[in-house]
Amino acid sequence: MNNRFYVASEKLQDIANLLIEKGYTELDEVVSPDELADKLFIDTKRETFYFTDEQCVKETNEILIEKYKVSYQSTTLKKLKLWK
């Protein structure tokens, strides 16, 4: 892993289960009003993740760029299986 923040868009429950196995903590879902979670946001430094939606990911990315000068990277279940 060379980034702190990741977003997954497919197989969300499988990824969540894998992250829990790896010791990550699931935080409360963050979604826009009247939206369903269709993304998973992962913070590798804090070892946390939460379900979210596209609009919230965009808003979070703006904060990441402003505060940390970085953006998130996309990830997949296959890539996550390679994480230590």
GUKESE-766072 format. One line per 5 residues: number of its first residue (from 1); their letters; for each residue x, y, z of N, C-alpha, C, O. Coordinates in Angstrom, 2 decimals. Example, Ala and Ser with C-alpha at 12.3 -4.5 7.8 and 13.67 -1.06 7.14 Angstrom:
residues 2
1	as	13.19/-5.69/7.80/12.30/-4.50/7.80/13.20/-3.30/7.80/14.24/-3.32/8.46  12.85/-2.25/7.08/13.67/-1.06/7.14/12.90/0.03/7.87/13.41/1.14/8.04
//
This chain:
residues 84
1	mnnrf	0.83/-1.18/0.00/0.00/0.00/0.00/0.88/1.25/0.00/1.77/1.40/0.84  0.62/2.11/-0.94/1.38/3.34/-0.97/0.49/4.56/-0.79/0.93/5.69/-0.98  -0.72/4.35/-0.42/-1.67/5.43/-0.19/-2.39/5.16/1.13/-2.41/4.03/1.61  -2.96/6.20/1.70/-3.68/6.02/2.96/-5.16/5.75/2.74/-5.77/4.98/3.48  -5.74/6.37/1.72/-7.18/6.31/1.51/-7.54/5.55/0.24/-6.92/5.75/-0.81
6	yvase	-8.54/4.69/0.35/-8.98/3.88/-0.79/-10.51/3.86/-0.83/-11.18/4.02/0.18  -11.03/3.66/-2.05/-12.47/3.52/-2.25/-12.71/2.29/-3.11/-12.07/2.10/-4.15  -13.64/1.46/-2.68/-14.04/0.28/-3.44/-15.46/0.47/-3.92/-16.29/1.08/-3.25  -15.74/-0.07/-5.12/-17.07/0.11/-5.73/-17.79/-1.19/-6.03/-18.95/-1.18/-6.43  -17.12/-2.32/-5.85/-17.72/-3.62/-6.16/-17.47/-4.59/-5.01/-16.50/-4.46/-4.26
11	klqdi	-18.37/-5.56/-4.88/-18.24/-6.61/-3.86/-18.01/-6.01/-2.47/-17.12/-6.44/-1.74  -18.82/-5.03/-2.14/-18.62/-4.27/-0.91/-18.69/-5.13/0.34/-17.87/-4.97/1.24  -19.65/-6.03/0.41/-19.77/-6.86/1.62/-18.59/-7.82/1.75/-18.11/-8.07/2.85  -18.12/-8.36/0.63/-16.95/-9.23/0.65/-15.72/-8.46/1.14/-14.93/-8.97/1.93  -15.57/-7.23/0.65/-14.44/-6.40/1.07/-14.57/-6.05/2.55/-13.58/-6.11/3.28
16	anlli	-15.76/-5.69/2.99/-15.97/-5.37/4.41/-15.61/-6.56/5.29/-14.94/-6.40/6.31  -16.03/-7.75/4.89/-15.71/-8.95/5.66/-14.20/-9.18/5.73/-13.67/-9.53/6.78  -13.52/-8.98/4.61/-12.06/-9.16/4.56/-11.37/-8.12/5.46/-10.43/-8.46/6.18  -11.84/-6.88/5.41/-11.24/-5.85/6.26/-11.42/-6.17/7.74/-10.51/-5.97/8.54  -12.59/-6.66/8.10/-12.83/-7.04/9.50/-11.87/-8.17/9.90/-11.33/-8.16/11.00
21	ekgyt	-11.67/-9.13/9.01/-10.72/-10.21/9.29/-9.32/-9.67/9.50/-8.55/-10.22/10.29  -8.98/-8.58/8.81/-7.66/-7.98/8.91/-7.55/-7.03/10.11/-6.50/-6.42/10.32  -8.63/-6.90/10.89/-8.59/-6.09/12.10/-9.10/-4.67/11.93/-8.97/-3.87/12.85  -9.67/-4.35/10.80/-10.23/-3.02/10.58/-11.55/-2.88/11.34/-12.23/-3.87/11.62  -11.91/-1.65/11.67/-13.14/-1.34/12.38/-14.12/-0.69/11.42/-13.77/0.23/10.69
26	eldev	-15.36/-1.17/11.43/-16.40/-0.57/10.61/-17.02/0.61/11.34/-17.48/0.47/12.47  -17.04/1.76/10.68/-17.67/2.96/11.23/-19.10/3.07/10.70/-19.49/2.31/9.81  -19.87/3.99/11.25/-21.24/4.20/10.79/-21.27/4.61/9.33/-20.39/5.31/8.84  -22.30/4.17/8.66/-22.50/4.49/7.25/-22.65/6.01/7.06/-23.26/6.68/7.90  -22.09/6.54/5.96/-22.20/7.95/5.64/-22.78/8.05/4.23/-22.09/7.76/3.25
31	vspde	-24.04/8.47/4.13/-24.68/8.58/2.83/-25.46/9.88/2.73/-25.90/10.45/3.73  -25.63/10.34/1.51/-26.44/11.53/1.25/-27.91/11.18/1.49/-28.29/10.01/1.42  -28.73/12.18/1.76/-30.16/11.91/1.95/-30.75/11.20/0.73/-30.45/11.56/-0.41  -31.58/10.22/0.97/-32.27/9.46/-0.09/-31.33/8.67/-0.99/-31.71/8.33/-2.11  -30.13/8.37/-0.55/-29.19/7.57/-1.34/-28.89/6.26/-0.63/-29.09/6.13/0.58
36	ladkl	-28.41/5.31/-1.39/-27.97/4.03/-0.84/-26.45/3.94/-0.93/-25.85/4.52/-1.84  -25.85/3.24/-0.02/-24.40/3.07/-0.04/-24.01/2.21/-1.23/-24.50/1.10/-1.40  -23.12/2.74/-2.05/-22.63/1.98/-3.20/-21.11/2.04/-3.31/-20.53/1.67/-4.33  -20.47/2.52/-2.23/-19.01/2.61/-2.16/-18.57/2.21/-0.76/-19.35/2.19/0.19  -17.29/1.90/-0.66/-16.68/1.61/0.64/-15.44/2.48/0.75/-14.56/2.40/-0.10
41	fidtk	-15.36/3.32/1.78/-14.22/4.21/1.99/-13.33/3.61/3.06/-13.80/3.24/4.14  -12.03/3.51/2.77/-11.08/2.84/3.66/-9.95/3.79/4.05/-9.37/4.46/3.19  -9.65/3.86/5.34/-8.52/4.63/5.86/-7.53/3.62/6.42/-7.79/3.01/7.47  -6.41/3.42/5.74/-5.46/2.39/6.15/-4.65/2.78/7.38/-4.18/1.90/8.11  -4.48/4.07/7.63/-3.72/4.49/8.81/-4.51/4.22/10.08/-3.97/3.72/11.07
46	retfy	-5.78/4.55/10.06/-6.62/4.34/11.24/-7.26/2.96/11.25/-7.91/2.57/12.23  -7.08/2.21/10.17/-7.65/0.87/10.01/-9.16/0.88/10.24/-9.70/0.11/11.04  -9.82/1.80/9.52/-11.27/1.92/9.59/-11.85/1.94/8.18/-11.13/2.17/7.21  -13.15/1.68/8.09/-13.84/1.77/6.82/-15.31/2.06/7.09/-15.82/1.82/8.18  -15.97/2.58/6.06/-17.41/2.81/6.17/-18.05/2.75/4.79/-17.42/3.02/3.78
51	ftdeq	-19.32/2.40/4.79/-20.11/2.39/3.56/-20.55/3.82/3.28/-20.88/4.58/4.19  -20.55/4.19/1.99/-20.90/5.54/1.61/-21.45/5.57/0.19/-21.67/4.52/-0.42  -21.69/6.76/-0.33/-22.19/6.90/-1.70/-21.28/7.82/-2.51/-20.34/8.41/-1.97  -21.54/7.94/-3.79/-20.69/8.71/-4.70/-20.57/10.17/-4.27/-19.47/10.73/-4.28  -21.67/10.80/-3.91/-21.64/12.21/-3.53/-20.77/12.42/-2.29/-19.98/13.37/-2.24
56	cvket	-20.90/11.57/-1.31/-20.08/11.70/-0.10/-18.60/11.44/-0.38/-17.73/12.06/0.23  -18.31/10.54/-1.31/-16.92/10.29/-1.70/-16.34/11.56/-2.33/-15.20/11.93/-2.04  -17.09/12.21/-3.18/-16.62/13.45/-3.81/-16.35/14.51/-2.75/-15.32/15.19/-2.80  -17.26/14.66/-1.81/-17.08/15.65/-0.75/-15.90/15.30/0.15/-15.14/16.18/0.55  -15.74/14.04/0.47/-14.62/13.59/1.28/-13.31/13.84/0.55/-12.33/14.25/1.17
61	neili	-13.29/13.60/-0.76/-12.07/13.81/-1.53/-11.64/15.27/-1.51/-10.44/15.55/-1.45  -12.58/16.18/-1.54/-12.25/17.60/-1.46/-11.56/17.91/-0.13/-10.61/18.69/-0.08  -12.05/17.31/0.94/-11.44/17.50/2.26/-10.04/16.89/2.30/-9.12/17.50/2.85  -9.88/15.70/1.72/-8.57/15.05/1.70/-7.54/15.91/0.97/-6.40/16.05/1.41  -7.95/16.46/-0.16/-7.04/17.30/-0.93/-6.66/18.54/-0.14/-5.50/18.95/-0.13
66	ekykv	-7.65/19.14/0.51/-7.38/20.35/1.29/-6.53/20.07/2.52/-5.58/20.80/2.80  -6.88/19.02/3.26/-6.21/18.76/4.54/-4.91/17.97/4.41/-3.91/18.30/5.05  -4.92/16.93/3.57/-3.76/16.04/3.48/-2.97/16.17/2.19/-1.90/15.59/2.06  -3.49/16.94/1.23/-2.84/17.11/-0.07/-2.72/15.79/-0.84/-1.79/15.60/-1.61  -3.67/14.90/-0.61/-3.73/13.62/-1.32/-5.17/13.32/-1.69/-6.11/13.94/-1.18
71	syqst	-5.33/12.39/-2.59/-6.65/11.92/-2.98/-6.72/10.43/-2.68/-5.71/9.81/-2.34  -7.89/9.86/-2.80/-8.03/8.42/-2.59/-7.65/7.68/-3.88/-7.59/8.27/-4.96  -7.41/6.39/-3.74/-7.20/5.52/-4.89/-8.29/4.47/-4.89/-8.81/4.10/-3.83  -8.62/3.98/-6.06/-9.59/2.89/-6.16/-8.91/1.58/-5.80/-7.71/1.41/-6.00  -9.70/0.66/-5.27/-9.17/-0.66/-4.96/-10.24/-1.71/-5.24/-11.41/-1.38/-5.45
76	tlkkl	-9.83/-2.96/-5.23/-10.72/-4.07/-5.50/-10.48/-5.17/-4.46/-9.52/-5.13/-3.70  -11.37/-6.13/-4.45/-11.21/-7.27/-3.54/-9.89/-7.99/-3.82/-9.18/-8.38/-2.89  -9.57/-8.16/-5.08/-8.33/-8.85/-5.46/-7.11/-8.11/-4.91/-6.19/-8.75/-4.38  -7.08/-6.79/-5.03/-5.97/-6.02/-4.50/-5.92/-6.08/-2.98/-4.84/-6.17/-2.39  -7.09/-6.02/-2.34/-7.13/-6.06/-0.88/-6.61/-7.38/-0.32/-6.03/-7.40/0.77
81	klwk	-6.80/-8.44/-1.03/-6.30/-9.73/-0.56/-4.78/-9.75/-0.48/-4.21/-10.58/0.22  -4.12/-8.84/-1.19/-2.65/-8.75/-1.17/-2.13/-7.86/-0.04/-0.93/-7.86/0.24  -3.02/-7.10/0.61/-2.59/-6.24/1.71/-2.14/-7.09/2.89/-2.66/-8.18/3.11  -1.18/-6.57/3.63/-0.70/-7.28/4.81/-1.47/-6.82/6.03/-1.21/-7.30/7.13
//
